[in-house]
Amino acid sequence: MVLSLARVALRATARPALAAAVRPAAFTAARYSSHQAEESYEQFNERYQAFFSQVGDLFELQRGLNNCFAYDLVPSTDVVEAALRASRKVNDYATAVRILEGVKEKVENKGQYEAYLTELKPVIEELGIQTKEQLYNL
């Protein structure tokens, strides 16, 4: 009984000290902002076109594609062409097909997708790439 009373007394005296130690000393206001100007669509396309032309391995290609397609815009045909060439450069046919699938998901309608395929047709034929629809006869 005396032992349990001693424990309660020790806990009561230790709690305020622990609570005070956990509390932050002061709150400071911090304003986070980017000092960079917003990137234009042309600058975006130039940046990713240059990136895909310098890709050395599959990891870099997939990382670049993930970053490129994460934006709320559809990359230009020049960027898609550079990405297709990079995928064939690292000898990954599946990624080339997935790039075309990514474009299909990013565009607003089937007409835009067909326009991309029409403009990229010489490159697609040169690299020997088929779309998912052609592979599965959809």
C-alpha positions as semicolon CSV with decimal commas, in nm:
position;residue;x (nm);y (nm);z (nm)
1;M;0,000;0,000;0,000
2;V;0,274;0,246;0,092
3;L;0,463;0,141;-0,218
4;S;0,166;0,218;-0,445
5;L;0,117;0,560;-0,281
6;A;0,482;0,637;-0,341
7;R;0,444;0,542;-0,708
8;V;0,140;0,767;-0,748
9;A;0,325;1,056;-0,585
10;L;0,628;1,006;-0,808
11;R;0,413;0,989;-1,119
12;A;0,228;1,306;-1,025
13;T;0,549;1,499;-0,976
14;A;0,712;1,359;-1,291
15;R;0,423;1,431;-1,528
16;P;0,442;1,811;-1,540
17;A;0,813;1,795;-1,605
18;L;0,764;1,551;-1,892
19;A;0,480;1,754;-2,041
20;A;0,687;2,070;-2,026
21;A;0,980;1,898;-2,195
22;V;0,764;1,784;-2,486
23;R;0,611;2,123;-2,559
24;P;0,791;2,334;-2,817
25;A;0,961;2,640;-2,678
26;A;0,802;2,879;-2,927
27;F;0,611;2,873;-3,248
28;T;0,763;3,054;-3,539
29;A;0,581;3,149;-3,852
30;A;0,750;3,039;-4,169
31;R;0,643;3,127;-4,517
32;Y;0,737;2,868;-4,775
33;S;0,746;2,976;-5,135
34;S;0,935;2,900;-5,447
35;H;1,162;3,165;-5,585
36;Q;1,150;3,013;-5,931
37;A;0,921;3,149;-6,197
38;E;0,654;2,918;-6,330
39;E;0,769;2,703;-6,617
40;S;0,603;2,759;-6,953
41;Y;0,479;2,474;-7,170
42;E;0,768;2,528;-7,413
43;Q;1,025;2,521;-7,133
44;F;0,864;2,204;-6,995
45;N;0,887;2,036;-7,335
46;E;1,248;2,147;-7,388
47;R;1,350;2,022;-7,045
48;Y;1,201;1,675;-7,089
49;Q;1,315;1,644;-7,448
50;A;1,671;1,711;-7,331
51;F;1,626;1,471;-7,038
52;F;1,506;1,182;-7,253
53;S;1,782;1,237;-7,510
54;Q;2,041;1,181;-7,233
55;V;1,884;0,877;-7,064
56;G;2,139;0,610;-6,985
57;D;1,939;0,331;-6,823
58;L;1,588;0,204;-6,763
59;F;1,563;0,348;-6,412
60;E;1,633;0,701;-6,537
61;L;1,382;0,659;-6,819
62;Q;1,106;0,539;-6,588
63;R;1,181;0,811;-6,332
64;G;1,164;1,075;-6,606
65;L;0,839;0,934;-6,743
66;N;0,686;0,930;-6,396
67;N;0,782;1,292;-6,340
68;C;0,677;1,402;-6,689
69;F;0,334;1,240;-6,677
70;A;0,270;1,362;-6,321
71;Y;0,206;1,715;-6,448
72;D;-0,145;1,824;-6,536
73;L;-0,068;1,856;-6,906
74;V;0,001;1,637;-7,204
75;P;0,362;1,644;-7,325
76;S;0,423;1,751;-7,683
77;T;0,489;1,501;-7,959
78;D;0,857;1,597;-7,949
79;V;0,879;1,484;-7,586
80;V;0,689;1,163;-7,660
81;E;0,920;1,096;-7,955
82;A;1,229;1,150;-7,737
83;A;1,082;0,917;-7,473
84;L;1,005;0,648;-7,733
85;R;1,359;0,671;-7,872
86;A;1,500;0,651;-7,518
87;S;1,297;0,339;-7,443
88;R;1,429;0,168;-7,753
89;K;1,779;0,293;-7,670
90;V;1,768;0,110;-7,336
91;N;1,607;-0,186;-7,516
92;D;1,276;-0,185;-7,329
93;Y;0,988;-0,243;-7,568
94;A;0,727;-0,265;-7,292
95;T;0,804;0,088;-7,175
96;A;0,761;0,215;-7,531
97;V;0,413;0,065;-7,545
98;R;0,335;0,207;-7,200
99;I;0,439;0,556;-7,314
100;L;0,170;0,543;-7,580
101;E;-0,078;0,416;-7,320
102;G;0,017;0,709;-7,096
103;V;-0,053;0,953;-7,377
104;K;-0,391;0,788;-7,432
105;E;-0,478;0,838;-7,065
106;K;-0,358;1,200;-7,057
107;V;-0,547;1,331;-7,360
108;E;-0,907;1,443;-7,326
109;N;-1,061;1,240;-7,605
110;K;-0,996;0,971;-7,865
111;G;-0,953;1,229;-8,142
112;Q;-0,654;1,384;-7,967
113;Y;-0,499;1,040;-7,916
114;E;-0,544;0,962;-8,285
115;A;-0,380;1,297;-8,371
116;Y;-0,079;1,204;-8,156
117;L;-0,054;0,864;-8,324
118;T;-0,081;1,022;-8,669
119;E;0,195;1,270;-8,598
120;L;0,415;1,003;-8,435
121;K;0,344;0,738;-8,701
122;P;0,684;0,769;-8,879
123;V;0,871;0,732;-8,547
124;I;0,648;0,447;-8,431
125;E;0,708;0,259;-8,757
126;E;1,082;0,336;-8,756
127;L;1,119;0,196;-8,403
128;G;0,885;-0,097;-8,463
129;I;0,646;-0,012;-8,183
130;Q;0,285;-0,123;-8,172
131;T;0,012;0,028;-7,963
132;K;-0,173;-0,177;-7,705
133;E;-0,472;-0,186;-7,938
134;Q;-0,261;-0,331;-8,219
135;L;-0,101;-0,588;-7,989
136;Y;-0,431;-0,716;-7,855
137;N;-0,646;-0,651;-8,167
138;L;-0,874;-0,418;-7,971
